[in-house]
Amino acid sequence: MAQARYDLAAEQAVIGAALLAPALMADLAATLAPADFGRPAHVVLWEAMCGMHAAGIPSDPITVTAHLAECGIIGKVGGAAYLHTLTADVPTAAHAAHYAGIVADLAKRRKVADLGSQLSHLATSVTDAADMLAAGRALLDDAEVPGGWSPLIPLGRGRHLPAFPADMLPGWLGDQVRAVAEFTQTPLDLAASLALACLSTAAGGRAEVEVRGSWREPTNLYTVVVLPPGSRKSAVFAAMVGPILAAEKALIERTAPAIIEADLAAKVATKQAEKAALAAANGDGPGRDTLIAEATAAAMNAEAITVPAKPRLVADDITSETAASLLAEQGGRLAVLSPEGGIFATIAGRYSGTPNLEVFLKGHAGDLMRVDRRSREAEHVDKPALTMGLAVQPEILRDIAGMPGFRGLGLLARILFAVPENTVGRRKIGADPIPTQVAADYHAHLHALVLALAEWTDPAVLVLTPDANDVVLEIERQVEPRLAPGGAWSHIVDWGSKYTGAVVRIAGLIHLAENLHDGWGKPVDADTVHRAAQIGEYYAAHALGAFDDMGADTAVRNARTLLAWIERTGMTAFTKREAFRAVQSTQFKTMADLDPALAVLEAHGYLRQLDPPPPKRAGGRPPSPSYLTNPEVHRPAATVHPLAARRAS
């Protein structure tokens, strides 16, 4: 009987009002939980709408209908026709709070009735009085929490982001990624993102994927992993980049004889040209024209001799001008791989005072680039292919957002961000080392890929099978609604517009890594694109988190730091003084610095301040404020609703 006590009209009016006026969802979601609705279809519908609200997706009828259909649950709510009924029958959206009050009141009454039934059952089924009282107290305690807490409002998209799907990588690469992450006790994301950057170093400028028509995607990537200091980034870089440096050394040894021969020929030709020029200058009479012609030919011969540059695959913290010069020397290919993010400050104008992003914009897109050289005339790099694989601290990520041109000119839109959970403080001591065979296979395969593609002057063109092209078309269909105003990616439309191209690039790299010796002669199949798309969804979720963090204010960022401590330690109650001792840092220099963060967590439903007890003596110092943690904080699946996480990704 208790379950039947709900007001159908009031429930319909609440949901209808939220559909008509999505701006009401912030207040309504804080007032009503899905379980407060009595009709099962309304529970499912409200749960989906709350998830969309948490993900920043408006709850208008069209978007909700599309979302329910995408999740495969539209039939559970009565279909699209029922949503139309809800909006058509709502008396007025202005009275939504009143309707919500009716629903909430009846929900509380049902809970009380259910509690009474459970207590009555205890009284008749438990023979021991002490056990009966203990069980009764537990029921009362459990019943107290749902009625006293509002639904959690997520602190943006930066929390509970997915782990890198390493199973989507080729076997030899995924094995190395997992082994390095285990041995260094670092997030899987760091080694995995760097693995893609290493593949990009090998293939960038040497291969491109033909999608259809004139659409071709190069195979170079920009990856940036965000981790705090002390995260063993350098150890991961050493393990992952080693084969690239070894290949660079092998290329230097391979080309050394040709470089020496060309250099010697150039010197000899230059001397001959100088000698011929001197003879022409001193010549006289009828033979002078002949001497001039010989001098001209000698000079042209000397000019025609090009001394190859020493092969260079990797650079570290370089300026934009140096990067452009190296790209010209290296036939348009270069990688910037660094466990630090200082290069962002460099290209923002740390030395020159003027931001210079051109080489990093064109180096990703493969657009024609003109390079002015000091020693010779300007050169054109037809298809520059720059790779970036960086690890940066969170503070640098936030600084990037404020650097001139980084967002407006499109540099941030080209970056695949990874914002993994920090493992410091929870690392296993004495982790298993990287298996010898795994490291050997990784070194041999990556080394072979670099050397196999090093001699390509014109990029190898990788074509898609018809099925693979169909997968790319489906990805485009899925992405487009996300970019629309009010869509999940509407606030990062610059990044989202390049998403499909990024997936295609990743697919090309996976294809080459699985076909080390003849990948350029085989088409990229649908399974490879599917796997690349799963990696792409990972980066999409992390991009939302990264851009959200770049746009968050200090109070929200500090609230996340405090919440991370609460989650890590399992704190259910604590004092302000305890919290300050735990998180004291440059972020929280004084006890007062905690106040904005605590206020944010209270406003989002994570904490509740308890009434302070009276001082121990008159005029004494008041005790430190105490806080109670919402039990849902320690249930990760409930913190950010899975529907919201799915839609946001």
N, C-alpha and C positions, 0 to 999 in steps of 0.2 A: 504493500500500500504506500509505503514511503516513497518508492521510486516513481509512483504515479502523480505525486503532488508537484506539478510544475505548471507554469502558465504558458501554454503554447503560443498565444498571441504576443505575450511580452518577449519571449525568446525570438520569435520571428521579427518583431519590431526592432530589437537590438541589432540583429544581424543585418536586417534590411537597411537600417540607418548607417551602419558601418560601411555597407556596400555603396550607398549613395554619397556618403561623406567620409572618405578614407581618412581625413584628418582627425576624425574622432577616435581612431584606433588606439592612439597613444593612451588616452584616458580609459577607454573601454577595456583594453588588454590588461591594464593595471587593476581594473575592478573585477573582471570576470576571468576565471580560469576555464578551460574546456570542460572540466568535470562539473562545473556549476550548472551546465545545461542538462535538462532532463531528457530531452529527445535525443536518441543516439545519433541521428543524422546531424543534429546541431553540434554535438560534441566533436564529430569529425570535421565539420565545416569550420567551427571556431578555432580548432587546433591548427588547421591549415592557414587560416587568416592571421592568427597570432604568429605563426612561423614566418609568413610573408612580411608581416610588420617588423619582426625582429631582423629580417634580412634587408629592410629598407625598400620593400616592394609595395606599392600602393594597392589597396584592397578594393579597387573598383570592379564592377561585375565582369568586364571583359578579361581583365588580368586574372581574377580569381578563377573564372571558368577555364581559361587556358592552363593555369597552374594545376587545377584539379585534374584536368584531362591528361596533362603531362605526367602527373604522379599516378594515374590510373585509379583514382578514387572518386571520380565524378559521379559514378553510379551509386556510391554509398550515401550521397547527399541528396539524391533524387533527380540528378541530371541538371542540365542547363535550364530547363523549364522551371525547376523549383527556385533557382536563384532569381529568375525573372519574377516569380510570384512574390518572393520576399521583398523585392524592391518596389513592386507595384502596390503591395498591401500596407506598407509602412505608413502610419498616419502622418508623422513628421519626424525628420531626423533631429530636429531641435530638442525633442524630448528623450533622446537616447539615454541620457544619464538616469532618467526616471525609470525607463524600461529595465535598464541594467540593475537598478536597485531592487526591482521586483524579482528579477531572476536570482540575484545574489541572496536575497532574503529567503526565498524558497529553497535555495541550495543549502543554506545553513539549517533550515528546518529539517530537510531530508537527512542531513548529517546527524542532527540531534536525534531524529527518529531512529536512524540506523544504529547510533550509539546506544540508545535505549534498548533496542532489540538485542544487541550484542551483550550488554550488561545483564539483561534478563536471561539470556541463554547461559551466561556464566553462572548465574545464581542457581540454575537448575542442573547444570552439567558438571560443575566442579565441587567435589565433596569437601576438600580442605579449605577452611575459611581463609587461612593466610595466603594460599595460592590464588584464591578467588580475588582477594583484595589486591594482590600484586598484579594480577592480570588486568583488573579493573583500572588500576592506576596507569598501566601501560597504554590501555585503550584511550584513557583521558588525555595522556601526554601526546599520543599520536594525533588525536583529534584536535588538539590545541594548535598544532603547527599550520595545517592547511588554512584554517580560518583566520590566522593572524598574519600571514605573509601574502604579499602581492606577488604575481608572477614576475620572475626575473626579466629585466630588460637588459639584453646583452650590451657590453661595453664595446660596441663596434664589431667588426668582423675579424679582429686580430687574434681572437682566442679559439682554441680547439681546432686549429687548421689541420688538414689531412697530412699524413706522412707521405713521403715520396714513394710512388709505386715502382719500386726497384725491379719487380718481376716483369715489368714491361721492357726492360733493357735486354740486349743480347746476353746470353748466359755468361760469357767470360767477363763482361763488363759488370753485370749485376753481382756476380760473385765477389769481384774486387770491391765494389761499393759497400756491400754488406760486411765484408771482412775488415775493411778500413774503419768503418763506423764502429764495429765491435771492438777492435783493438784500441782505437783512440777514445772510445766512449763518447763519441760525438753524434749529433743527429744524422740520420741517414741522408737527410736533405743536402748536407754540405758536400759529402763525397759524390753524391749522385749529380748535383748541379755542376760540380767541377768535372765529372766524367763527360757530361755533354759538352762542356767548354773544351775539353781535350779533343773530343771527336771533331768539334768545330775547328780547332786549330789544325787538325790533319786535313780536313776536307774543304775548309773555307777557301774560296777562290779557285778551287780545283774541281768542284762539282756543283750543279744546280738542278733543281727539280722542275720539270715542265708539267704544269698542271693542265692547262688547255689554252689554245690560241697563243697569244703572246705573253701569257702569264707564266713567268718563271721565278722561282724562289731560290736565292743562293742558300748555301748550307752553313752559314756562320750565325752564331748566336751571341747575345749579351746575357749573362747570368750573374745575378747578385744575391748572395746569401747574407742575411742579417743575423749577427750573433754578437753577444757582448764580449768584453776582454776575458782572457783566461779560458777560452773555449777550444784550445788546441787546434786552431785553424792552420797554423804553420805545419804541424805534423801531417794533417790531411793533405795539404798542398804538396808536401814533399813526396808522399806516397802516390798521389795521383798524377803529378806533373813529371815525375822522374823519367818515364819513357819518352816524353816529348823532348826533354833536354838531351837525352841520349841520342834520339833521332837527329836532333839539330847538330850534335857533334859528328854523327856519321855523315851527314850531308856536307859538313865543312870539310871532312877528310876526303869525301868523294870528289868534291869540286876543287880541292886545293891545287892539283896539277893544272887544271884548265885556267884557274885564276893566275897562277904563276906564269904560265905560258902567255896568256893574254897581256899581263902586265909587262912582261919583257918585250913582247912585240910592240906594245904601245910606246915603250921607252925608246926602242930602236927606231921606230917610225918617226917619233918626235925629233930624235937627233938628226935623222936624215932630212926631215922637213926643215929643221933649223939650218942645216948645212946647205940645202938647196936654196933657201931664202937668202943666205949670206952670199952665195955665189951669184944669184940674180941681182942682188943689190950692188955687187962690185962689178958686174958685167957691163960691157960697153960694145957698141958697134952692132953689126947685123946679127950676132949670136945672142943678143940680150933677150929677144922675144922668146927664143927657145928656152933659155934659162928660167924665165918667168913661168913659162908653161910647166916646166919640170918642177919648179918650186910649188906651184899651185897643186899639181897632182900629188906631190909628196905630202903637202899639208892636208889634202882631202883624205889621203890614205891613212894618215895618223888619226884624223878626226873620226874615221869610220871604225876604228878599233875600239870596242867596248870591253872594259875589264869587268867581269861579273863581280857583284858584291858578295861578300862572305855570307852564306846562308844564315838567316836569323828568323826563328819561329816565334820566340817569346820575348816580350819586353815587360818591364815592371812599371814603376811610377815615372811616366814620361810626359812631356808637354805635348800639346796638340801639334806644334810645329815639328817636333821630332818624330811623332807618330806619322805625320804626312810624309816626311822625308824617308822614313824606313819603309813605308808602304810602296813608295816609288822605287826604292832600291830592290825590294823583295818581290817585285812583280805583282804588287797589289795584295799581298797576304801578310798578316801579322796578328799576333795574339797578345793581349795584355792580361796576364794572369798574376794575381797578387792577393795575399791574405789580408791586405789592408785596403782602405778606400781612399787613400790620399789623392789618387788621380782625379777624383771629382773636384777637389779644391783646386787642383792644378789647372784643369780645363775651364774652371770657373774664373780663372784669372789671378791665381795666387801670386804668380811671378810677373805677369804682364799687366795686371790690372784690368784686362779686358777679356771677357769670356770668349772662347773660341771652340764652338761645338761642331763646326762644319765637318771636320774629318770623322767625327764619331757618328754624325748623322748620315753622311754619304757612305762611310765605311760599313754601315749596317745595311743600307738599301742597295749598295752596289752602283750608285750613281757616279757619273763621270766627275773626276776630281782633278783640278789643276794644281800642281805643286811647283812652287818657285824654289829653285835650287841656287845656292850661292856660287857653285863652281861652274854651272852651265845654264843653258836656257831652261825656261819652265817646261815641266814634263806633264803629260796627261796620264792619269791612271784610269783606264777605261772602266774596269769593274773592281773597285777596291773591296776587299773582304776582310773586315776587322772583326776579331773575336775578343770578347771580354768575359773573364771569369774572376769575379771578385768576392771577397768576404768583407763586410763592413760592420761597424758597430752601430747600434740603434741610433745613437746621437747623430752619426753621419747621415743616416737615412733621413732623419728629420731636417737636417741642414740642407739636404739636396732639394727638398721641396721649395726652399726659399731662395735657391740660387737662380740668378737671372737666366731666363731662357730654357731652363731644364725641362719645365713642363710645357711652356708655350711653344717652343720650337720642336718638341717631340722626342727629346732624348729619353725621357722616362717611359714613353710609350713603347720603346724598343727593348726594354729590359724585362727579362723573366725573373721576377722576385721570388725568393724563398725566405719565409720568416718562421723557421722551426722553433720548437720549444727548447729552451735552454736546459741542458743536462747537468750543468755545474751544480755540485752538491748532492747529486744522485748517481754519480758515476761508480761503476763497479771497479774495485781494485783488483789488479792481477788479471785483466781481461786476456783472452786468448790472442796470441799474435796472428798476423796474417799468414795463412797457410802458404808454404813455399811454392806449391804448384799453382795456386791461385795468382800469386804475385808474378810468377814466371809467365803464365798464360797472358795475363794482362799486359805485361811488358812486351812480350813477343808480338801480340796482335796489334797493339797500338803502334808500336815501332814499325811494323810491316805496313800498316795503313798509311802512315806518314810518308814512308819511302816510296810506296806504290803510286801515290798521287803527286809526289814532289815534282815529277818531270812534266806534268800536264801544263801546257801553256794556255790552251783554250779549255774552258771548263767542260768536264764530262756532263752530258745531259741525261738525267735520270727521268724516264717517262713513267706514268702511272698506268696500271691496268684499268680497263673500263670499270671494274668493281671498285677499285681504289678511288677513281674519280667520282663515283657515286657517293662514296663515303665523304669525300671532301665537300660535295654539294650538300649533303645532309648536315654537315657541320656548319656550313654557311647559313642554312635555313634555321638552325638552332640559335646561332649567334645573333642574327639580325634583330629579333624581338628584344633581346637583352640590351641592345644599343638604343632602342627607342626611348623617347622621354618617359620617365617613370619606370623604365626597365631596370633589371638588376645591375647592368653595367652603364647606365646612363651617365653616371658621374665619372666614369673612366672610359668614355667612348673613344678617346685617343688610343688607349691601350687595347681596348676590345676590337677596334677596327683592324688591328694587326694580328689578331689572335689566330685566324685560320692560316695565315702565312707562316706563323711560328710553328703551328702543328705540322705543316707541310715540311718545313725545314727539319724538324725533329724526326719526321718519318724518313727523310733522305739520309740523315745521319745513322739511324737505326739500320736502314737497308745496307749502307756501306759497311757498317760494323759487323753485320751478319754475313756479308759476302765480300770478304776482305780482298780476294784476288780477282773477282770478276763482277763486282757490283755494278760497275758502269755499263755492263752489257746486258743487265737484266732489268725488267720493269719493277717498280715498287708495287707490292700487292696490297690488297684491302686489309689484311690482318696487320700489316705494318702500320698503316694509317690509323687503324683502330687503336693500336697500342700507343702511338704518338698522341692520339686524342685524349687518352686517359692521362698521360703525362701533362698534356695541355690543360685538362681540367684541374689538375693539381696546381699548376702555375696560376690559373685563373683565380682559384680560391685564395692563394697567397698574395696575388696582386691586389685583391680586394682588401686583404689585411694590411698590406704595405701602404697602399694609398690612404686607407683609413687612419693608419698610425701617423702618416705624414701630415694629415689634416687635423689630427686631434690636438686639443689644447693640453696644457701642462697638467691640469687637474685630472683629466681622463687618463693620461699616460701614467701619472702617479697612482691613480686608482688601480690601474692594471697591475702595477708593481706590487701594491699592497694585496690585491686579490690573489696574485700568484703565490705570495707567502702563505696566505690563508689556505689555499688549495694544497700547496706542497706539504704543509705541516698538519693538515686536517683540523685546524682550529675551529672549534664550535663556539667558543666564547673567549674573550680576551680583553685586557685593558688597553687603553691608549698607550700607556707607558710600555707595556710588553711589545706592542706593535712597533713603537719607535726604536726600541733596543734591537729589534730583529731587522729592520729595514734602514736603519740610520746610514746615511751616505751623503754624497753631494746632492742627491735628489731631495733628501730629507735632512736638512742641516739642523733644524730645531723641531721641537715638539709641535709648534704651531704649523709647520709645513705639512703636517698630517691632516689638518682640518679640511682643506678642500677635497682631498682624496676620500676621506671618510664621508664627507657630505655627498660626493658622487655615488659612492657605494650604497649609502642609505637611500638616495633618490632612485637608484636602480633596483632596489629590493634585495641587495646582497646582505645588508647589515641592519640591525636595529639597536639603537642606544638604549640601555637599560636605565631606569630611574636611579639616580645616584643615591647611595646610602648617606645618612647624616654624618658629619665629621665626628671623629672619636671624642673630641672635646670642644667646648665652645670656643669659637675663634680660631680653631685649628685649620690646617690646610685641607681643603676638600679632597676626597680620594680621586684617583685617576678614573675618568669615565670608562665604563664597561660596555662592551658590545656583544651582541648575540649574532651568530652567523645563520643565515637562512639554510636549513638542511639541504635544499636543492643544490647549493653550491658544491656539495660533495657528491653529487650525482651528475657526472659530466654529460650524460645523454640528455638530461633534462635542462641543462644550463642554456644550451642553444638548441632549439628544437630541430630534429633531423630534417624536417621538411624545409625549414629555413636554410639550413646548411646546404641541402641539396640544391635549392633554388639559387642561392647565392653563388654556388660554384658554376 
